[in-house]
């Protein structure tokens, strides 16, 4: 069973008072604030479910079995490329050749439902624009839930093919996973980067002012040091950001995706593989911005921007999924 984050333990004193603490205090004594009695903190209850198809343990709340690809929502296994049985790849995951993993990451989004996602994304964006008020929310959920499904499927092995998200359960299967990944990314990278850019902007503005020289002398050094510290924090957060996406996307563990201790412990188990995957992700995520600028120079080029963005982001999601698949024994999840 995978424990990705610190869990809360809720228990009661003999007097009936409800108490709550973190699971790291299990087995210790706590004092009841109501009656003053000492209470032993119980161990947390760890829920474990079993795949109905292969009988292997599944994380509580998981939809897709990582062993056989069985989808509990649809009641069937994911189809595999070239194999009709839907079974996972032969044997247990092993170390994949680096170049092979990179090439698979670009090919994977062009198979199964993922190819339809890439092609239809511009049209879906236009259609959602005609839906008042909630059109943007629908496109947001669709865009990110499709990326998450690609990452999860890749984490099951390269022979699985991506399926469309379950549209019948918009909240649990589409919007909630998208929100978990979005806010995890916002907290880990967006906020530190935004604060850093604001501080740098403040330094630039003050340095150009000739008046209020006394005020500038007092404030400018603080802003400059703040910019340096902010930049270091942003770089630090960016170093584990790809692992944040993995934990938030595949396992929906929001708290764990923000926990540097857990993330760096996981990274330390596969340092080389993670460094290469992270480099791949950052390069691939930057490519759509460059390509889309060029598309603006041609007629209707802007129409293709969602397609280009989704494809490269899907390639990055595939690479992170493969990183998990080929290193499951070492990650210990």
LOTORLUM-103660 format. One record per residue (C-alpha): residue in three letters; x, y, z. Coordinates in Angstrom, 1 decimal, m for minus. Example, Ala and Ser with C-alpha at 12.3 -4.5 7.8 and 13.67 -1.06 7.14 Angstrom:
2
- ALA/12.3/m4.5/7.8 $
- SER/13.7/m1.1/7.1 $
This chain:
333
- UNK/0.0/0.0/0.0 $
- UNK/1.3/3.5/m0.9 $
- UNK/1.2/6.1/1.8 $
- UNK/2.0/9.4/0.1 $
- UNK/1.3/11.9/2.8 $
- UNK/0.8/12.5/6.5 $
- UNK/m2.7/11.5/7.4 $
- UNK/m4.9/12.8/10.2 $
- UNK/m6.0/10.4/12.9 $
- UNK/m9.4/11.1/14.5 $
- UNK/m10.1/9.3/17.8 $
- UNK/m12.1/9.8/21.0 $
- UNK/m11.2/10.0/24.7 $
- UNK/m13.2/7.9/27.2 $
- UNK/m15.1/11.1/28.1 $
- UNK/m16.4/11.3/24.5 $
- UNK/m14.2/14.2/23.4 $
- UNK/m13.2/14.0/19.8 $
- UNK/m9.4/14.4/19.2 $
- UNK/m7.4/14.7/16.0 $
- UNK/m3.6/14.6/15.3 $
- UNK/m1.2/13.6/12.6 $
- UNK/m0.4/9.9/12.0 $
- UNK/3.3/10.5/12.9 $
- UNK/2.2/10.6/16.6 $
- UNK/0.6/7.2/16.5 $
- UNK/1.4/5.2/19.7 $
- UNK/2.2/8.2/21.7 $
- UNK/0.2/9.6/24.6 $
- UNK/m2.1/12.7/24.3 $
- UNK/m3.8/14.7/26.9 $
- UNK/m7.5/15.3/26.6 $
- UNK/m8.2/19.0/26.7 $
- UNK/m11.6/18.3/28.2 $
- UNK/m11.0/15.9/31.1 $
- UNK/m7.2/15.9/31.3 $
- UNK/m6.9/12.1/30.9 $
- UNK/m4.0/10.6/29.0 $
- UNK/m5.1/8.8/25.8 $
- UNK/m3.0/6.5/23.6 $
- UNK/m3.1/7.7/20.0 $
- UNK/m4.2/4.8/17.8 $
- UNK/m2.5/3.8/14.5 $
- UNK/m4.3/5.1/11.4 $
- UNK/m6.6/2.9/9.4 $
- UNK/m5.1/2.1/6.0 $
- UNK/m7.6/1.2/3.4 $
- UNK/m6.6/m1.1/0.7 $
- UNK/m8.7/m2.3/m2.2 $
- UNK/m8.1/m5.2/m4.6 $
- UNK/m8.4/m5.2/m8.3 $
- UNK/m11.6/m7.1/m9.3 $
- UNK/m9.8/m8.5/m12.4 $
- UNK/m6.3/m9.6/m11.3 $
- UNK/m6.6/m9.5/m7.5 $
- UNK/m3.6/m7.2/m7.0 $
- UNK/m3.7/m4.5/m4.3 $
- UNK/m4.8/m1.1/m5.5 $
- UNK/m4.5/2.3/m3.8 $
- UNK/m7.7/3.3/m2.1 $
- UNK/m9.6/5.5/m4.6 $
- UNK/m7.6/4.4/m7.6 $
- UNK/m9.6/3.8/m10.8 $
- UNK/m7.1/2.0/m13.0 $
- UNK/m5.2/m1.1/m11.8 $
- UNK/m1.5/m0.4/m12.4 $
- UNK/m0.9/m4.2/m12.8 $
- UNK/m3.4/m5.3/m15.4 $
- UNK/m5.0/m2.0/m16.6 $
- UNK/m8.5/m2.8/m15.4 $
- UNK/m10.7/0.3/m15.2 $
- UNK/m13.2/0.0/m12.3 $
- UNK/m15.4/2.7/m13.8 $
- UNK/m15.9/1.1/m17.2 $
- UNK/m15.5/m2.5/m16.0 $
- UNK/m13.0/m3.4/m18.7 $
- UNK/m9.2/m3.3/m19.3 $
- UNK/m7.3/m0.7/m21.3 $
- UNK/m6.6/m1.8/m24.8 $
- UNK/m3.0/m2.4/m25.6 $
- UNK/m1.1/m1.6/m28.8 $
- UNK/m0.6/m4.9/m30.7 $
- UNK/m2.1/m7.0/m27.9 $
- UNK/m5.8/m7.9/m27.7 $
- UNK/m5.7/m9.1/m24.2 $
- UNK/m5.1/m5.8/m22.5 $
- UNK/m2.5/m7.3/m20.3 $
- UNK/0.4/m5.2/m19.0 $
- UNK/3.8/m5.4/m20.6 $
- UNK/5.6/m8.6/m20.2 $
- UNK/7.2/m9.1/m16.8 $
- UNK/7.7/m6.5/m14.2 $
- UNK/8.9/m3.0/m15.1 $
- UNK/12.6/m2.6/m15.6 $
- UNK/15.0/0.1/m16.5 $
- UNK/14.2/1.4/m20.0 $
- UNK/16.8/2.6/m22.5 $
- UNK/16.9/6.3/m22.2 $
- UNK/16.6/7.1/m25.9 $
- UNK/13.8/4.6/m26.3 $
- UNK/11.8/6.2/m23.5 $
- UNK/12.2/9.6/m25.1 $
- UNK/11.0/8.4/m28.5 $
- UNK/8.1/6.6/m26.9 $
- UNK/7.1/9.8/m25.2 $
- UNK/6.5/11.5/m28.6 $
- UNK/4.8/8.5/m30.1 $
- UNK/2.5/7.7/m27.2 $
- UNK/0.2/10.7/m27.6 $
- UNK/m0.4/9.7/m31.2 $
- UNK/m2.0/6.4/m30.3 $
- UNK/m5.5/5.5/m29.2 $
- UNK/m7.8/8.2/m27.9 $
- UNK/m4.8/10.4/m27.3 $
- UNK/m4.5/11.1/m31.1 $
- UNK/m8.2/12.1/m31.2 $
- UNK/m7.5/14.4/m28.2 $
- UNK/m4.7/16.1/m30.0 $
- UNK/m6.7/16.6/m33.3 $
- UNK/m9.9/17.7/m31.7 $
- UNK/m8.5/20.0/m29.0 $
- UNK/m8.8/23.2/m31.2 $
- UNK/m12.4/22.4/m32.1 $
- UNK/m13.2/21.6/m28.4 $
- UNK/m11.8/25.0/m27.4 $
- UNK/m14.0/26.8/m30.0 $
- UNK/m17.1/24.8/m28.9 $
- UNK/m16.5/25.5/m25.2 $
- UNK/m16.2/29.3/m26.0 $
- UNK/m19.8/29.3/m27.1 $
- UNK/m21.0/27.9/m23.7 $
- UNK/m21.8/30.9/m21.4 $
- UNK/m20.1/31.2/m18.1 $
- UNK/m18.9/27.5/m17.7 $
- UNK/m17.4/27.0/m21.1 $
- UNK/m13.9/27.9/m19.9 $
- UNK/m14.3/25.6/m16.9 $
- UNK/m15.3/22.7/m19.1 $
- UNK/m12.3/23.2/m21.4 $
- UNK/m10.0/23.5/m18.5 $
- UNK/m11.3/20.2/m17.0 $
- UNK/m11.2/18.5/m20.4 $
- UNK/m7.7/19.7/m21.3 $
- UNK/m6.0/18.7/m18.0 $
- UNK/m8.0/15.6/m17.4 $
- UNK/m6.9/14.3/m20.8 $
- UNK/m3.3/15.0/m20.0 $
- UNK/m3.7/13.3/m16.6 $
- UNK/m5.2/10.2/m18.3 $
- UNK/m2.3/10.1/m20.7 $
- UNK/0.2/10.2/m17.8 $
- UNK/m1.7/7.5/m15.8 $
- UNK/m1.9/5.3/m18.8 $
- UNK/1.8/5.7/m19.5 $
- UNK/2.5/4.8/m15.9 $
- UNK/0.8/1.4/m16.6 $
- UNK/3.2/0.7/m19.4 $
- UNK/3.9/1.7/m23.1 $
- UNK/1.6/m1.0/m24.4 $
- UNK/m1.5/0.5/m23.0 $
- UNK/m3.6/2.9/m25.1 $
- UNK/m5.2/6.0/m23.7 $
- UNK/m9.0/6.2/m23.3 $
- UNK/m11.2/9.2/m23.0 $
- UNK/m12.0/10.4/m19.5 $
- UNK/m15.3/9.3/m18.0 $
- UNK/m17.6/12.2/m19.1 $
- UNK/m20.5/10.8/m17.0 $
- UNK/m18.6/11.7/m13.8 $
- UNK/m17.5/15.3/m14.6 $
- UNK/m16.4/16.2/m11.0 $
- UNK/m14.6/13.1/m9.9 $
- UNK/m13.0/12.0/m13.2 $
- UNK/m12.4/15.4/m14.9 $
- UNK/m12.6/18.6/m12.8 $
- UNK/m11.2/17.3/m9.5 $
- UNK/m8.0/15.7/m11.0 $
- UNK/m7.5/18.9/m13.1 $
- UNK/m7.9/21.1/m10.0 $
- UNK/m5.5/19.0/m7.9 $
- UNK/m2.7/19.2/m10.6 $
- UNK/m3.4/22.9/m11.3 $
- UNK/m3.3/24.1/m7.7 $
- UNK/m0.3/21.9/m6.9 $
- UNK/1.6/23.5/m9.9 $
- UNK/0.4/26.9/m8.9 $
- UNK/1.7/26.6/m5.3 $
- UNK/5.0/24.9/m6.1 $
- UNK/6.0/27.0/m9.1 $
- UNK/3.5/29.7/m9.9 $
- UNK/3.5/31.6/m6.7 $
- UNK/7.3/31.6/m6.0 $
- UNK/7.9/32.6/m9.6 $
- UNK/5.3/35.3/m9.5 $
- UNK/6.7/36.8/m6.3 $
- UNK/10.2/36.7/m7.7 $
- UNK/9.2/38.5/m10.9 $
- UNK/7.3/41.1/m8.9 $
- UNK/10.4/41.8/m6.7 $
- UNK/12.6/42.0/m9.8 $
- UNK/10.1/44.4/m11.3 $
- UNK/10.2/46.5/m8.2 $
- UNK/14.0/46.7/m8.3 $
- UNK/14.0/47.7/m12.0 $
- UNK/11.4/50.4/m11.4 $
- UNK/13.1/51.9/m8.3 $
- UNK/16.5/51.9/m10.0 $
- UNK/15.2/54.2/m12.8 $
- UNK/13.7/56.8/m10.4 $
- UNK/15.9/59.9/m9.9 $
- UNK/13.6/61.5/m7.4 $
- UNK/12.8/60.1/m3.9 $
- UNK/16.5/59.1/m3.7 $
- UNK/16.4/58.6/0.0 $
- UNK/13.4/56.2/m0.2 $
- UNK/15.1/54.4/m3.1 $
- UNK/18.3/53.9/m1.0 $
- UNK/16.3/52.4/1.8 $
- UNK/14.1/50.1/m0.2 $
- UNK/16.3/49.0/m3.1 $
- UNK/18.7/46.8/m1.2 $
- UNK/15.8/44.9/0.5 $
- UNK/14.1/44.3/m2.9 $
- UNK/17.3/43.2/m4.4 $
- UNK/18.0/40.6/m1.7 $
- UNK/14.4/39.6/m1.8 $
- UNK/14.7/39.0/m5.6 $
- UNK/17.8/36.8/m5.0 $
- UNK/16.1/34.8/m2.3 $
- UNK/12.9/34.5/m4.4 $
- UNK/14.9/33.3/m7.4 $
- UNK/16.6/30.6/m5.3 $
- UNK/13.3/29.5/m3.8 $
- UNK/11.8/29.3/m7.3 $
- UNK/14.7/27.2/m8.6 $
- UNK/14.4/25.0/m5.6 $
- UNK/10.7/24.4/m6.2 $
- UNK/11.3/23.9/m9.9 $
- UNK/13.7/21.1/m9.1 $
- UNK/10.9/18.9/m7.8 $
- UNK/8.0/20.3/m9.8 $
- UNK/8.0/17.3/m12.3 $
- UNK/7.7/14.9/m9.4 $
- UNK/4.8/17.1/m8.0 $
- UNK/3.0/16.6/m11.3 $
- UNK/3.5/12.8/m11.0 $
- UNK/2.2/12.5/m7.5 $
- UNK/m0.7/15.0/m8.0 $
- UNK/m1.7/13.5/m11.4 $
- UNK/m1.3/9.8/m11.0 $
- UNK/m2.2/9.4/m7.4 $
- UNK/m4.3/12.5/m6.7 $
- UNK/m2.3/13.1/m3.5 $
- UNK/m2.5/16.8/m3.2 $
- UNK/m0.7/17.1/0.2 $
- UNK/2.1/14.7/m0.8 $
- UNK/2.6/16.7/m4.0 $
- UNK/3.5/19.7/m1.9 $
- UNK/5.7/17.9/0.5 $
- UNK/9.4/18.5/m0.4 $
- UNK/10.6/15.8/2.0 $
- UNK/8.5/13.0/0.3 $
- UNK/9.3/14.4/m3.2 $
- UNK/13.1/14.6/m2.7 $
- UNK/13.1/11.2/m1.0 $
- UNK/11.5/9.8/m4.1 $
- UNK/13.9/11.7/m6.4 $
- UNK/16.9/10.4/m4.5 $
- UNK/15.9/6.8/m5.4 $
- UNK/16.0/7.5/m9.1 $
- UNK/18.3/10.6/m9.4 $
- UNK/19.6/10.0/m13.0 $
- UNK/16.3/9.0/m14.4 $
- UNK/14.5/11.9/m12.8 $
- UNK/17.1/14.4/m13.9 $
- UNK/16.8/13.3/m17.5 $
- UNK/13.0/13.2/m17.3 $
- UNK/12.8/16.6/m15.7 $
- UNK/15.1/18.1/m18.4 $
- UNK/12.9/16.5/m21.1 $
- UNK/9.8/17.9/m19.5 $
- UNK/11.1/21.5/m19.2 $
- UNK/12.3/21.6/m22.8 $
- UNK/9.2/20.0/m24.2 $
- UNK/6.9/22.4/m22.2 $
- UNK/8.8/25.4/m23.6 $
- UNK/8.5/24.3/m27.3 $
- UNK/4.8/25.1/m27.8 $
- UNK/5.4/28.8/m26.8 $
- UNK/8.1/29.0/m29.5 $
- UNK/6.1/27.2/m32.2 $
- UNK/2.9/29.1/m31.5 $
- UNK/4.7/32.4/m32.0 $
- UNK/5.6/31.2/m35.5 $
- UNK/2.0/30.1/m36.1 $
- UNK/0.8/33.6/m35.6 $
- UNK/2.6/34.6/m38.8 $
- UNK/0.5/32.3/m41.0 $
- UNK/m3.3/32.5/m41.6 $
- UNK/m5.4/30.6/m39.1 $
- UNK/m2.2/29.6/m37.3 $
- UNK/m3.7/30.5/m34.0 $
- UNK/m6.3/27.8/m34.5 $
- UNK/m3.6/25.2/m34.3 $
- UNK/m2.1/26.5/m31.1 $
- UNK/m4.3/24.3/m28.7 $
- UNK/m3.3/21.3/m30.8 $
- UNK/0.4/22.1/m30.6 $
- UNK/0.3/22.9/m26.9 $
- UNK/m1.7/19.7/m26.0 $
- UNK/0.6/17.4/m28.1 $
- UNK/3.8/18.6/m26.5 $
- UNK/2.3/18.7/m23.0 $
- UNK/1.0/15.1/m23.6 $
- UNK/4.6/14.1/m24.6 $
- UNK/5.8/15.5/m21.3 $
- UNK/3.0/13.7/m19.4 $
- UNK/3.9/10.5/m21.2 $
- UNK/7.6/10.8/m20.2 $
- UNK/6.7/11.3/m16.6 $
- UNK/4.4/8.3/m16.7 $
- UNK/7.1/6.1/m18.3 $
- UNK/9.5/7.3/m15.6 $
- UNK/7.2/5.9/m12.9 $
- UNK/6.5/2.7/m14.9 $
- UNK/10.2/1.7/m15.4 $
- UNK/11.2/2.6/m11.9 $
- UNK/8.3/1.3/m9.7 $
- UNK/10.4/m1.1/m7.7 $
- UNK/13.0/1.6/m6.9 $
- UNK/10.4/4.2/m6.1 $
- UNK/8.8/1.9/m3.6 $
- UNK/5.3/3.3/m4.2 $
